[in-house]
Amino acid sequence: MEADWIWGLGGGLLIGLGGAVYLLGNGRIMGASGILGGLLDGSGRNTAAERTTFIAGVIAMPLLIGLLTGGTPDTHVTSNAAVLVLAGLLVGIGTRVANGCTSGHGVCGISRLSLRGIAATAVFMLAGVLTLAVLRQLLGVV
């Protein structure tokens, strides 16, 4: 049996731990899109150091794990640049429409039994499944 599932388990545990530490440390929900958005639009100036540290950790931790383990898992990301750009734009728009992202709604919202977080997670999971089905089965681009 392949052991690639361990990467998903470890990543999920780290995200959950990060969300718990962030909530316990400063009493706020760890929503990555809100943290980054506050840096980009200037609304988070008073917590810029904390936000920058969080974003740096999100970038540095996979690199550190890759160095410690001797490699990174195969992500199966498409090499189609147009699909990647479109996907990034759609995710960005979706986080604005939903007032949050997977870490805020999915990880922190569900763990707090937030109805808004549960509903948002159900909607973006369904949207992801439908998008993949259309792109893979109908258009053949993924």
Solvent accessible surface area in square Angstrom, and as a share of the most:
residue,aa,sasa,rsa
1,M,214,0.95
2,E,134,0.60
3,A,64,0.50
4,D,88,0.45
5,W,138,0.48
6,I,83,0.42
7,W,87,0.30
8,G,54,0.52
9,L,89,0.44
10,G,28,0.27
11,G,29,0.28
12,G,43,0.41
13,L,115,0.57
14,L,76,0.38
15,I,85,0.43
16,G,31,0.30
17,L,109,0.54
18,G,29,0.28
19,G,4,0.04
20,A,46,0.35
21,V,91,0.52
22,Y,26,0.10
23,L,64,0.32
24,L,154,0.77
25,G,66,0.63
26,N,50,0.26
27,G,58,0.55
28,R,101,0.37
29,I,60,0.30
30,M,11,0.05
31,G,12,0.11
32,A,35,0.27
33,S,35,0.23
34,G,48,0.47
35,I,8,0.04
36,L,75,0.37
37,G,13,0.12
38,G,4,0.04
39,L,56,0.28
40,L,140,0.69
41,D,84,0.44
42,G,19,0.18
43,S,87,0.56
44,G,2,0.02
45,R,191,0.70
46,N,139,0.72
47,T,31,0.18
48,A,38,0.29
49,A,81,0.63
50,E,56,0.25
51,R,44,0.16
52,T,75,0.43
53,T,97,0.56
54,F,37,0.15
55,I,36,0.18
56,A,52,0.41
57,G,35,0.34
58,V,80,0.46
59,I,110,0.56
60,A,52,0.40
61,M,84,0.38
62,P,73,0.46
63,L,117,0.58
64,L,87,0.43
65,I,45,0.23
66,G,9,0.09
67,L,148,0.73
68,L,133,0.66
69,T,85,0.50
70,G,74,0.72
71,G,35,0.34
72,T,99,0.58
73,P,45,0.29
74,D,109,0.56
75,T,98,0.57
76,H,158,0.70
77,V,94,0.54
78,T,36,0.21
79,S,116,0.75
80,N,56,0.29
81,A,69,0.53
82,A,74,0.57
83,V,21,0.12
84,L,81,0.40
85,V,94,0.54
86,L,93,0.46
87,A,46,0.35
88,G,45,0.43
89,L,109,0.54
90,L,93,0.46
91,V,97,0.56
92,G,35,0.34
93,I,104,0.53
94,G,34,0.33
95,T,25,0.14
96,R,160,0.58
97,V,118,0.68
98,A,37,0.29
99,N,109,0.56
100,G,16,0.15
101,C,16,0.10
102,T,82,0.48
103,S,13,0.08
104,G,11,0.10
105,H,12,0.05
106,G,18,0.18
107,V,51,0.29
108,C,8,0.05
109,G,1,0.01
110,I,68,0.35
111,S,87,0.56
112,R,127,0.46
113,L,141,0.70
114,S,24,0.16
115,L,149,0.74
116,R,148,0.54
117,G,1,0.01
118,I,70,0.36
119,A,56,0.43
120,A,15,0.12
121,T,19,0.11
122,A,62,0.48
123,V,103,0.59
124,F,55,0.23
125,M,116,0.52
126,L,107,0.53
127,A,51,0.40
128,G,41,0.39
129,V,92,0.53
130,L,101,0.50
131,T,61,0.36
132,L,77,0.38
133,A,45,0.35
134,V,66,0.38
135,L,36,0.18
136,R,120,0.44
137,Q,134,0.59
138,L,138,0.69
139,L,115,0.57
140,G,58,0.56
141,V,53,0.30
142,V,66,0.38
